[in-house]
Amino acid sequence: MTRVDGRVERGNRTRRLVLRRTVDIASVEGLEALTVGRLAAELELSKSGVFALFGSKQELQLATVREAARIYTERVLRPAAETPPGLGRVWRLCELWLEYSRSRVFPGGCFFYGAMAEFDARTGPVHDAVVRAQRDWSAHVERTIEEARTAGELRAGADVGQLAFELVALLETANALSVLHDEESAYGRARVAIAERLRGAAADGVPFPQFS
């Protein structure tokens, strides 16, 4: 039993090692750049060992999307949830997202922005996984904004879906321009625009010290 458990743990460690590399590669070069041979060579592993962990290139791609989602949750979603519901949480979520992109958690910027561009016009399981990730993120932003309305911090007639769409668009534009030009000014502009948009949507009397 100890021998089997040790083999399983080694396999798990190798899988984590491979996925840490695949998310980095995919964020810069795309999911299609992932190959068993390349990963084996770069990580000094056997091709058969890498193949045994995933079974196919498609499963390797799907596992990479899942790993990126796990990292994204740890760096953006969970920390934002520590802020009480309201506009402060919406603002915190946006700040964490900008920092996630700015600090290059993935060297190519937002992993999912690149994956969407790569697979938007395709079909198949990888496309579907990227679609689910995008929908989950948009739904999360909408829920966070809806919580602010429930807390009385958002105007009663505010269009939650429209506000979520605009915030995500500002975040993604900042990411794209920063990666393209290799500079950070777009993050500052996005931060200002997001703060102004939230001020405009806030209920009367809601303070904004967290937006300074």
C-alpha positions as CSV (number, residue, x, y, z in Angstrom):
1,M,0.0,0.0,0.0
2,T,2.8,2.4,0.8
3,R,4.5,1.7,-2.5
4,V,1.2,2.4,-4.4
5,D,0.5,5.5,-2.4
6,G,4.0,6.8,-3.1
7,R,3.6,6.2,-6.8
8,V,0.3,8.0,-6.8
9,E,1.8,11.0,-4.9
10,R,4.8,11.1,-7.4
11,G,2.2,11.1,-10.2
12,N,0.3,14.0,-8.6
13,R,3.5,16.0,-8.1
14,T,4.5,15.4,-11.8
15,R,1.0,16.4,-12.9
16,R,1.2,19.7,-10.9
17,L,4.6,20.4,-12.3
18,V,3.4,19.8,-15.9
19,L,0.3,22.0,-15.4
20,R,2.3,24.8,-13.9
21,R,4.3,24.9,-17.1
22,T,1.3,24.4,-19.5
23,V,-0.6,27.4,-18.2
24,D,2.5,29.6,-18.7
25,I,3.0,28.3,-22.2
26,A,-0.6,28.5,-23.2
27,S,-1.0,32.1,-21.9
28,V,1.8,33.2,-24.3
29,E,1.6,30.8,-27.2
30,G,-1.9,29.4,-27.0
31,L,-3.3,26.0,-26.0
32,E,-2.4,24.6,-29.4
33,A,1.3,25.0,-28.5
34,L,1.1,22.3,-25.9
35,T,2.7,19.0,-26.9
36,V,3.8,16.0,-24.9
37,G,7.2,16.0,-26.5
38,R,7.8,19.7,-25.7
39,L,6.8,19.3,-22.1
40,A,8.8,16.1,-21.6
41,A,11.9,17.8,-23.0
42,E,11.5,21.1,-21.0
43,L,10.7,19.3,-17.7
44,E,13.2,16.4,-18.3
45,L,10.4,13.8,-18.1
46,S,9.7,10.8,-20.2
47,K,7.2,11.2,-23.0
48,S,5.4,8.1,-21.9
49,G,5.1,9.4,-18.4
50,V,3.6,12.7,-19.5
51,F,1.2,11.0,-21.9
52,A,0.1,8.6,-19.1
53,L,-1.0,11.5,-17.0
54,F,-3.3,13.0,-19.6
55,G,-3.9,10.5,-22.4
56,S,-4.3,13.0,-25.3
57,K,-3.5,16.5,-26.3
58,Q,-7.1,17.5,-25.8
59,E,-7.2,16.2,-22.3
60,L,-3.9,18.1,-21.7
61,Q,-5.6,21.3,-22.9
62,L,-8.7,20.7,-20.8
63,A,-6.6,20.1,-17.7
64,T,-4.7,23.3,-18.4
65,V,-7.9,25.3,-18.6
66,R,-9.0,23.7,-15.3
67,E,-5.6,24.5,-13.7
68,A,-5.8,28.1,-14.9
69,A,-9.3,28.4,-13.4
70,R,-8.0,27.1,-10.1
71,I,-5.2,29.6,-10.0
72,Y,-7.6,32.4,-11.0
73,T,-10.0,31.5,-8.2
74,E,-7.1,31.6,-5.7
75,R,-5.8,34.9,-6.9
76,V,-9.0,36.8,-7.7
77,L,-12.3,35.3,-6.5
78,R,-11.5,34.1,-3.0
79,P,-9.7,37.2,-1.8
80,A,-12.5,39.4,-3.1
81,A,-15.0,37.3,-1.2
82,E,-13.3,38.4,2.1
83,T,-14.7,41.9,1.5
84,P,-18.3,42.3,2.8
85,P,-21.0,42.3,0.1
86,G,-21.6,45.7,-1.5
87,L,-19.8,48.1,-3.8
88,G,-16.6,47.6,-1.8
89,R,-16.6,44.0,-2.9
90,V,-17.2,44.9,-6.5
91,W,-14.3,47.4,-6.4
92,R,-12.1,44.9,-4.6
93,L,-12.9,42.3,-7.3
94,C,-11.9,44.7,-10.0
95,E,-8.7,45.7,-8.2
96,L,-7.7,42.1,-7.7
97,W,-8.3,41.4,-11.4
98,L,-6.1,44.3,-12.5
99,E,-3.4,43.1,-10.2
100,Y,-3.7,39.6,-11.5
101,S,-3.1,40.8,-15.0
102,R,-0.5,43.5,-14.1
103,S,1.6,41.1,-11.9
104,R,1.6,38.5,-14.7
105,V,0.3,35.6,-12.7
106,F,0.3,34.1,-16.2
107,P,3.2,35.6,-18.3
108,G,0.9,36.3,-21.2
109,G,-1.5,38.3,-19.1
110,C,-5.0,37.0,-18.5
111,F,-5.1,33.3,-19.4
112,F,-8.7,33.3,-20.4
113,Y,-8.5,36.4,-22.6
114,G,-6.0,34.6,-24.8
115,A,-7.9,31.4,-24.7
116,M,-11.1,33.1,-25.8
117,A,-9.3,34.7,-28.8
118,E,-7.8,31.3,-29.7
119,F,-11.0,29.2,-29.5
120,D,-13.9,31.6,-30.0
121,A,-14.7,30.4,-33.5
122,R,-13.9,26.8,-33.0
123,T,-16.1,23.9,-31.8
124,G,-15.4,21.0,-29.4
125,P,-14.7,20.3,-25.7
126,V,-11.9,22.9,-25.3
127,H,-14.0,25.6,-26.8
128,D,-16.8,24.5,-24.5
129,A,-14.6,24.6,-21.5
130,V,-13.4,28.2,-22.3
131,V,-17.1,29.2,-22.8
132,R,-18.0,27.8,-19.4
133,A,-15.1,29.7,-17.8
134,Q,-16.1,33.0,-19.4
135,R,-19.8,32.5,-18.5
136,D,-18.9,31.6,-14.9
137,W,-16.8,34.8,-14.6
138,S,-19.5,37.1,-16.1
139,A,-22.1,35.5,-13.8
140,H,-19.8,36.0,-10.8
141,V,-19.4,39.7,-11.6
142,E,-23.2,40.1,-12.0
143,R,-23.8,38.3,-8.7
144,T,-21.3,40.5,-7.0
145,I,-23.1,43.6,-8.4
146,E,-26.5,42.2,-7.5
147,E,-25.3,41.8,-3.9
148,A,-24.4,45.5,-3.8
149,R,-27.9,46.3,-5.0
150,T,-29.4,44.0,-2.3
151,A,-27.2,45.8,0.3
152,G,-28.8,49.1,-0.8
153,E,-25.5,50.5,-2.2
154,L,-26.6,50.4,-5.9
155,R,-29.4,52.5,-7.4
156,A,-32.5,50.3,-7.5
157,G,-33.0,50.8,-11.3
158,A,-29.3,50.1,-12.2
159,D,-28.9,47.6,-15.0
160,V,-26.8,44.9,-13.4
161,G,-26.0,43.0,-16.6
162,Q,-24.9,46.2,-18.4
163,L,-22.7,47.3,-15.5
164,A,-21.1,43.9,-15.4
165,F,-20.5,44.0,-19.1
166,E,-18.8,47.4,-18.9
167,L,-16.6,46.5,-16.0
168,V,-15.4,43.3,-17.7
169,A,-14.7,45.2,-20.9
170,L,-12.6,47.8,-19.0
171,L,-10.6,45.0,-17.3
172,E,-10.0,43.1,-20.5
173,T,-9.0,46.2,-22.5
174,A,-6.5,47.1,-19.8
175,N,-5.0,43.6,-20.0
176,A,-4.9,43.6,-23.8
177,L,-3.2,47.0,-24.1
178,S,-0.7,46.3,-21.4
179,V,0.4,43.0,-22.9
180,L,0.5,44.5,-26.4
181,H,2.5,47.6,-25.5
182,D,4.4,46.1,-22.5
183,E,3.5,49.0,-20.2
184,E,1.1,49.6,-17.3
185,S,-0.7,52.9,-18.0
186,A,-3.8,51.1,-19.2
187,Y,-4.4,49.7,-15.7
188,G,-4.5,53.2,-14.2
189,R,-7.0,54.4,-16.8
190,A,-9.1,51.3,-16.2
191,R,-9.1,51.9,-12.5
192,V,-10.2,55.5,-12.9
193,A,-13.0,54.5,-15.4
194,I,-14.2,51.7,-13.1
195,A,-14.3,54.0,-10.1
196,E,-16.3,56.6,-12.0
197,R,-18.7,54.0,-13.3
198,L,-19.4,52.7,-9.8
199,R,-19.8,56.2,-8.4
200,G,-22.4,56.9,-11.1
201,A,-24.3,53.7,-10.3
202,A,-24.1,54.0,-6.5
203,A,-27.2,54.8,-4.4
204,D,-27.4,58.3,-2.9
205,G,-25.3,58.8,0.2
206,V,-23.0,55.7,-0.4
207,P,-19.4,56.8,0.5
208,F,-16.5,56.0,-1.7
209,P,-13.3,56.0,0.4
210,Q,-12.4,52.6,-1.0
211,F,-12.3,54.1,-4.5
212,S,-9.6,56.6,-3.8
